[in-house]
Every structure is written in C-alpha cells, then in structure tokens.
C-alpha cells in the first residue's frame, strides 16, 4: 500500500513551492507516478523494467520506440 511518506518529489520540481512536478513511489512490484498538484487524480503504475524506457521516451519523444 502506498502511504503519503512513500511518495518522493522529483528533484526537478520547478520554482515557487516546488508543486509543479511529479511524485514517484517505488515498490517491489511496480513504480508509480502521480501529479503533485492533484495527487488524488490518478496514478500511473509501471513494472520496474518498463520505467526506464518510459522516462527515455519522455526525454526523447522524437526517437523511434524500441520493440
């Protein structure tokens, strides 16, 4: 179960109070992501082996996806 202290804010939170970012929670079975501004709006969950390709796709959207 994910608890409030399970979530960690991104180190790239932006200016102000750092609320313009995502939060990540890592468990044994999956990695979850949520919007820090509206944490109850929904969560994306990935198996650990899919998380790194997801982040790379965000960094380089023009790249072709790998099969």
Secondary structure, DSSP 8 states (H G I E B T S, - for coil): ---TTT-EE-TT--STTS-SSEEEEE-SS-EEEEESSSTTS--EEE-HHHHHHHHHHHH-TTS----
